[in-house]
Amino acid sequence: MLNLNFHPAGRHFLQIPGPSPVPDRLQRAMSYPTIDHRGPEFGALGRKVLAGIRTLFKTRHPVVIYPASGTGAWEAALANTLSPGDAVLMYETGHFATLWNKMALRLGLEPEFLGLPGSEGWRRGVQAPMIEERLRADRSHAIKAVCVVHNETSTGVTSDIAAVRRAIDAAGHPALLMVDTISGLASADYRHDEWGVDVSVSGSQKGLMMPPGISFNALSPKAIEASRTARLPKSFWAWDEMLEINKTGYFPYTPNTNLLYALSEALDMLHQEGLEAVFARHQRLGEACRRAVRAWGLEIQCADPAVYSPVLTGVMMPEGVDADAVRQLVYQRFNMSLGAGLGKVKGRMFRIGHLGECNDLTLMATLSGCEMGLRLAGVRLPGSGCAAAMEYLAGTAQRSDRPIAE
């Protein structure tokens, strides 16, 4: 039974790969009084966030903002560009790629799920040559879109999106490229325009450090053109009304005003740190976490070091150890939440999130809780992951120029 009175001393460590912890600065922004979403003050806010979000996707083209979860933005990407019965090539890298495929089926599309056999596909990134080969065989160009996940949250794999674009171009195929970067945006480098993405999908609750409730479609001119003839039904998700009224900073229906305050603040925070510094911080913390896992003698879910995620690390349990039991023990003893294994890897691994509002000490506290929990669960550890991570972090520390208070 759920214990609703479980409120131990100290703050809860939310170390799942999203929703990520919300900084105090964003919490304060969301507490501002709600304003008239048709008034001049809101128009200024709308124009700011609509322009600012483009900088995160690295695009010169429009980004649509929905008062919805990332799942809604998945549907918007498909519904605005495709027609009933359209063939879609989707690549399986994990649980969320699988769910997007399931959505395509429910919408009346004809998805083809491509991937490596068995569980291997959940340990590696998108294999661009497989996409190229399949598109070359599609001489009639029946496939209308290729859908891939940038950072697969269920496995800790970050795929090479530029390679997917090169594969599509090498095949001489006109299919749209759609990319889920829900957990990648603002944590890992992402380049909508440079990588030739037609629709990028993201959400507020990962690298943007916000609560769930806002999602995004970044669009290319080719995607906007496709939307003019697409016949899947849509109303709430329709781009045309959004794009027209967004020019003035407003929305065709009631937006999530207080979350837009937080989005404005999150954009300021990310740019004050600098996007390249944000990406470097995530890469560094990810490497420290992986060194800890290796020191524990455990296996990392992602089997290809070239595509390790800077957002999260999947930790495989030894044979006979229930990962969910380890997670429950850590939660009860140390007031820390770790991500569950999903789909094919449920009970076999847990996920450590190191994204958003995080730093060296956040990670070290997290790894300490994991190490204590693993030992209490009876997992034999040949070494200290905490010591390995500390050694790496201490040796790569970035100097702070902030003065120490007297």
Sequence and secondary structure as in RCSB ss.txt:
>XXXX:A:sequence
MLNLNFHPAGRHFLQIPGPSPVPDRLQRAMSYPTIDHRGPEFGALGRKVLAGIRTLFKTRHPVVIYPASGTGAWE
AALANTLSPGDAVLMYETGHFATLWNKMALRLGLEPEFLGLPGSEGWRRGVQAPMIEERLRADRSHAIKAVCVVH
NETSTGVTSDIAAVRRAIDAAGHPALLMVDTISGLASADYRHDEWGVDVSVSGSQKGLMMPPGISFNALSPKAIE
ASRTARLPKSFWAWDEMLEINKTGYFPYTPNTNLLYALSEALDMLHQEGLEAVFARHQRLGEACRRAVRAWGLEI
QCADPAVYSPVLTGVMMPEGVDADAVRQLVYQRFNMSLGAGLGKVKGRMFRIGHLGECNDLTLMATLSGCEMGLR
LAGVRLPGSGCAAAMEYLAGTAQRSDRPIAE
>XXXX:A:secstr
   TT   SS  EEESSSS    HHHHHHHTS    TTSHHHHHHHHHHHHHHHHHHT SS EEEESS HHHHHH
HHHHHH  TT EEEEE SSHHHHHHHHHHHHTT EEEEE  SGGGGGSS   HHHHHHHHHH TT  EEEEEEES
EETTTTEE  HHHHHHHHHHTT   EEEEE TTTTTTS   TTTTT SEEEEESSSTT   S  EEEEE HHHHH
HHTT  S  STT HHHHHHHHTTT  SS   HHHHHHHHHHHHHHHHH HHHHHHHHHHHHHHHHHHHHHTT EE
S   GGGB SSEEEEE  TT  HHHHHHHHHHHH EEEEE  GGGTTTEEEEE  SS  HHHHHHHHHHHHHHHH
HTT   SS HHHHHHHHHHHT          
